[in-house]
Amino acid sequence: MRYLIGIDKGTTMVKSVVFDETGQAVGSADERVAILSPRPGWHEEDPDASWQACCRTIRSAIADAGITGGDVAGVGIAAHMGGAWIVDDQGRPVRNAICWPDERAQSLLTRLEIEGSLEEVFRISGNGLMPGITLMILSWLNANEPEIRKRAAAVLSAKDYLRYRLTGVIATDPSDVSFVPGDIDQRTHSDRLVTLLGAHGWDPMMPDIVPSGAIAGEVTAEAAEETGLAPGTLVITGCGDAVANVVGAGRSRPGEAITVLGTSCLNSLIVDRPGREPEGLGFLFAMPDENYLRILPNTSGTITMDWFLDHFGGIRDAAGKWDFPAMEQRVAATPRGADGVLLLPYVNTAGVLAPFYDPRARGSFFGMSNQTTRDHLMRAVYEALAFATRDCLAAMPGEIDVLTLTGGGARSAFWSQMFADVCKIPIEISTAQQTGATGVALMAGVAAGIWPDLATAQAATLSISARFEPDPLASAQYEDWYDLYRDLRDVYRGFSDRRSRLLEEVRA
């Protein structure tokens, strides 16, 4: 029996999962990533610390599976996209990594918006801009830390940095290039975007582009010592987590829709051409097999739940972890509409990228009184993410007949049924529990010769574990609440610019 390892390096957690040849997860480990915020709105990581966390999860996952590193036929890595992991000519980080939720480049984004440059950016890349996108970060470094560029040799994404530490090879793939951003039609870097966004001088540091499922290198002796993998184990290029999650959910054909209910809520539709509808909104990423992923994201996915529990508390189990089944029992006993409380779930500092564009937008509870309880607020959190998903799906081109729900939130039958009721379409759940890790593991299996192609790998290993049909009564009750939600987000949008300007004055 040969085994595969899929690594999913998320915004808050790194996970390593061991799969057998049937696609069954037989061992896993995860570890929380330390987030550094040297200033308000900044989101950084210590690259060495994140690498060491990744090493520990690989070693622990191998032990959990009861195998040795020599049993592993291949490794794939997925990770959050954007940001900048910059190394020198010795491969050493020149500063902390800057990650996609970072908002230090917000003023630059505002200037580009005023100048009317965003339309050209979208025309070339198919992507809306956010402060933490790679070229925005590099532009900020040019203006504020110019010495960094003098020491830099390569600008990597998160997965590219971890793969470099595994193999010693610097490269990237088309999916991560999409979010630099690059030229989506050519699936390459864009000199015009480098100039337009003020990232001049960084062109030579952009890595070579290698197909996502290609063999990018082998585990070095040094990395083998740190991870427990065998030297020479093949490592594929890998891809951004948005693409890996779709592949790991068993979806790869045009017309299939997927929502990843993770840190960000990525509402995605696979398309066979680099279409840009609706104009100016969301993301467009290159996928394997020359397909594309059209995404209208709610950047505040389960990060909204994390924020609420971290600050307002909840029920914990005997081990001290959040007891979601117990909390959902209380939420389920609260009427639909949360006794009149609605949440605009825009808590991510990246703002809102779909179904409207406003990087300054922030969230708010509405409708509270002295009768409002924590259970009401928590139900409003659950409902808000379902409302936000329907809001994005409504802006997608074409009709969506069924939605595959993945990510940590998809493990909740209560929440999955709520999504079906609010979105008024059937919800399907993939058998894959860790779709990001599954996606890159399947791609590594193809590279290792376990399966002849990706479609065969998906058909052999993945299926639908559950399906939730909309409840007509619940859908009817949610309709008016959804309409109110949309009216509220339009009203609150009017205050975004004013709030941002006041905050800049306070921080000046």
N, C-alpha and C positions, 0 to 999 in steps of 0.2 A: 504493500500500500504506500502510495506517495502522498505527500501532504503539501498544502499551500498556506502561505501566511498573507493575510491582508491587513494592512495598517491604515487606520483612519485617524489622522491627526486633526481633531476638531479645534474650535476656538477655545474651548474650556477643558477638553479632555483628549488624551491620546489613547487609542485602543489598538491592541493587536489580537487577531483572531486566527486560530489554526483550523483549516478545513481539510476534510478528507476528499477522496476522489468522487464522492457522491454529492459534494457540496455541503455536507453536514459539518457544523461547527463543533469541534471536539475539544477545544481549549481556548481560553481567552484571558485577557488581563487588561485593566485600564488604570490610568493614573491622571489625576487632575493636573492641568498645566498652570503654572504660576503666571498670573497676569500682572504686569507692572504698569503703574500709572504715575509717572514722575510729575505730571501736571494734569489738571482736570481735562478730560476729553482725550487724553493720550492712552493708547493701548499698545503695549510693547511686551516682548518676551526675551528672555535670555536664551539665545540659540543653543548654547552648550547645555543649559539646564533642560531644555526641551528635548534635546538629543538623548541625554542621559535618562530622562523619563521614558522615551521611546525604547531605549535599550532594555530597561527594566521590564517593560511590558512584553517585549519579544521573548525575553528569557523566561518570564513567568508563564506566558501563554504556552511555550514549548513544554514546560514542566507540567502545566495543567493538563495538556493533552497526553502526557505520558510517553512522549517520543523524544528523539534526539534531534539536534540540528541537522544531522546528516540525512534525516528522513524527509526534509523539506525540499521539494522540487523547484519552488520558485516563490518570489516575494513581490507584492505590489503595494504601492503606497498611494493613498488619496489624502488630500488635506484641503483646508480652507484656502480660498484664492485671494488674489490681491496682495496688498502690503508689499514689503520689501525686506528680504533677508540677504544682506550684502556681505560678500566675503572678499578678502584680499587675494593676492597671487599665490598665497600658501593655503588658501581655503579657510582662513580664520575669519570669524565675524569681525567687522570693523566697528560695529556698534550693536546695540540691542535691535532685534527685529522689530519692525513696525507692522502691525497687523490691520486687517481690513476694517475693524470697527473704529479705528483711530480717526479723530476729526481735526487734527492740527492744520490740515490744508483747507479748512472750510472757507476762509477768506479768499483763497485763490479760486475756489469753485464759484463763489459769489461773483467775483470779477469776471470769470469766463461766461457766467450766465448773463451778466449785464452787457458784455461785449457781443453777445449773440453767437458765441463759438460752439455752444453745445449741439446745435443742429449739425454742424460739420463733423463733430466728434461722433455723433450717432450715425451719420451717413457712412462713415468709414468703418466703424467698429460694430455697429448694431447694439451698442451699450450706452445706457445712461451713466453719467459720472457720479461718483461719490467720493468723499474726501480720502478714503483709505485705498483707492485704486492705485496701482503701482506708479504710473507716471505722475500722478498727483503728489505722491510721497516724494518722488525724486525731484520734482519741481520745488517742493518745500525745502528739501535738503540743499538744493542749489542756492536758495535764498538765505537759508539760516545756518546750515552746517556745510559750507563749501569744501572744507578740508576732507570730508568723507569721500567725495568723488576722487580726490587725488590718491587715496589709499585703496580704492575699490578695483576689483578685477571682474566681478560678476554680480549681477542682480538676480536673485533666485526667489522662487515662491517657497512656501512652507514645505511642500512635498519634495521639491527639487533639492532643498537643503538637506532634508533627512536622507534622501537617496544618495546625495553626494557623500554624506558621512558613511553610508553603507558601502559605496562602490568606488569613491574617489573620482567619479566621472561627473562633469558638469554638463547639464542639458536641461531642456524643458519640453513640454508637449503642447499641441495645438489648443487644448482646453484652457490651460493656464495663460497662454499667449492671448487668448480671447479677452482676458480680464486685465491685461497690462494697461490699456487695451491695445489690440493690434488691428490689422486689416482683416476683417472676418471673411471677406470674399476670397482673399488669397491665402488665408490661414497662416499669415506671417506677421512679423513685427511691422510697424508703420513709421517711417521716417517723418511723415507729415504730422502724425499725432505727437511724436516726441517734440517736434518744434512747436506745434500749436499749444501744447500744455506746459511748455517751459522747462522740459527735461533735457535740454541740450547738453551734450557731452557724455550722456549715458549710453549712447548707441553702441559703442564697442563692448559694453558690459552685458549686452543681452545674449543669453545662451543660445546655442544651436537648438533647433526644433527637431524632435524625434517623435515618431508616431507613439501614441499612448500605450499601445500593447506591445511595442518592440522591446527586445532585450537591450537595456541601456548599459548594463555592466554586471559585474559579479561581486559578491561580498568579499571584501578584503580581509587579510589576516587580522588586521587590527580591529575591524568591525566584528569579525567572528569572535574574537576574544571578549568583546564587550556585550555581544548579544546572545551568544550561544549557538548562532547559526554556523554552518560549515563554510570554510573558505571556498570560494568558487560557486556558491549558490547563485543562480541567475536572478536578476532583479529587473523588472520591466520599468519603463519610463513612468507609468502611472498617469493619473489625471486629477483634475480638480474634484473636490467632493461633490459638487452639484452633478457632474456627469457620472461619477462612480456610483452615487446613490441610485440613479436611474437604471444603470446597467445591473446593479445588484438587486434591484426590485424585479428584474426579469423583463424590463421594457427596453426595446431598442428599435422599434418600428415606427415610422412616421404615423402621426395621428393618435398615438398613445399619450395619455395625460397622467402626470404624477405630481403629488404634493409631498414634499419632505417636511414633516413636522418636527424640525430640529431647532437648533439655536436660531437660525433664520428659517422662515416658512417659505420654501421655494416651490412656487406653483409653475409647473413646467409642461410643455407640449413639444414632442419630438416632431421635427419637420425635415423635409428632404432638400430644402434650399435655405439660404441665409435670408429669410424674410424678416422684415422689420416691423410688422404690424403688431400692436399699435405704435405709431411713430413716436420716437423720443422717450419711450418708457422701457424699463426693465433691461434684461441682459439677453445676449445671443452667444452661445458657446459652441465651439466645434466639438463634435462627438466622433467616436470611431465609425468606420465604414462610411465616411463622407456625409453623415447626417449632422443635424444641428439641434440644439436644445434652446427653445424660446422660453424664457423665464420672466414671469412677473412676480417678484418676491415681496413678501412682507418681511422686511429685515428684522422685525421683532417677532420671532417665533417662540420657542420654549424659553428663550431668555426672559420673556415676559413672566412666565411662571416662576422661573428662578428668582427674578427680582422680587416678585410678590412674596414668595416664601421666605427669602432671606431677610426681608424687612418687616413682614407682618406675621410670620410664623405659620405653623400648621401642625398636623398630627405626625408624630414620629413613632416608628416601631421600636421593638425591644433593643435593636442594634443601633438605634439613634438615627436611622435613615428616614426620609420622608415616606410616610405610609399612604401612598396614593389611593389604594382601594378604600381605606377608611375615610379619607378626605372626600373621595368621590361619592361615598354613601351619603354624606352630609350635603354635598352639592346637589345630588340627585333629588334630595328631599326639598330643595329650594325650587320654587316655581320657575318655569321658563321666563326669561326677561329679568331674572335676579331682583325681583321686587322693584323694578324700575331703574336699576343701576346698569349703566353701560360703560364700557371701557374702550377708549381709543388706544390700541396697543402699540403706540409708537414710542417705545422706551429706548430703543437702540439709538446711540448717538449718530449713527449713519443717516438717520432720518427716514424718509419715505421715498421709494423709487417706483412704486406701482400701487394702485392704478393711476396715481398722479405723481408728479415729481416735485418733491420739496425736501431737500436735505436738512432744512431747519425745523421740520415738523416734529413735535413731541406729543407724548400721550397725555391722557387725562381721564379720570373717573367723572361721570356725570350722573346726577340723580340721587345723590346720597342724602340721608337725613339721620336724625338721632335714633332711628329704628334700623339703620343699616348695620348688618353684622359682618363678621369676617367671611361667613359662608356666602352671603350675598356678593361680596367683592370677589371671592374666588370663583363663584359661578360666572360672574361677569368676565373674568379672565378666560375661562374655557370658551364662553360664547364669543368673545371678541376675536379670538384667533379663527374661529369658524366663519364669522362675518367677514373678516379680512380676506380669507381665502376665497369666499364667494365673490367678493368685490374684485379680486384679481382675475378669477376665472371668467367673470362676465366680460372682461376686456380682451380676452384671448380671441384670436381669429378662429371662426368656425364653431361648430357645436361639439360639446364634450358629453359623451353618453355615459361614461363610467370613469371614476377617478381612483387611481391606486394611491393609497396613503401609506407612507413609510416614515421612518424616524422613530425616536423614542416615544413620542406621543401616540403613535399608531398602535402601541401595545395596549392601549386603553380601549376596551370595547365601549365604554360609556362615551368617550370622546369621539370615537369613530362613528357611533350612531348619531351623535350630535352633528358631525360634519355632514352625514347623509341627509339629515333633516333640514339643516340650514341651507346646504347647497342644492338640495332637491335632485340629487343624482345618486346612483348606487356607489358605495365605497367598497373597494377590494383591498385586502391586506395580503402582502406577499409573505411566503413562508420564511424569507430571509429576515433575521432579527437585526443584523448589523449590515445594512445594505451598502454602505460605503466600503467597508472591508470586503464584503462579498464581491462587489463589482470588480475591484482590482485583483482579488484572488482568482476570479474566473479568467480575467485577462492574462494573469500569470500562468494559469493552467493551460491556456491555448499556446502561449509561448513555449511552455515546457513539453508540449506534445500530448497532453492528457486529452484534449478535445481538438478537433480539426478547426473549429471556428467559434466565434462568440455565440452565435445563435444556437449551435449545438450544445455549448456549455450551459446556456440558460435553460434550454429545454430539458436537459438531463438533470438539473439540480434544483430548479425553482418551480413553485406552483402557488396557487392562491389558497391561503389558510382560512380566510373568512370573508364574507360578503354581507354588507349592511344595506338594506333597502330603506328608502325614505319612508317615514311614518306620515301619512297624509295629515293627520290632526296636528302633529308637532310642526310639520312644514308650514301649515296654515297659520299657526300661532306665531311662528318665528318671522313670518313675512313682514308684519308691521314693525317688529323690533329691528329688523334689518334695514327697513326704509328709514327709521329714525337714526340708526347708526350712520348711514350714508349722509343724512342731513347734518348730523353733528360733525362729521369729519370735514365737511365743506365749510361749516362755520368756524371751526377751530383753525383751519388752514389760514384764515384771514389774519390770525394773530401771530403767525410764525415769524414773519420778518421783523415785526415790532419787538417781539420777545428776544430775538437774536441780537438786535441792535442794543437793546437795554443790557443784555448779558455781556456783550463786548465792552460796554462802558464800565461795567462793574469790574471786569477782569483786567481792564487796561492799567 
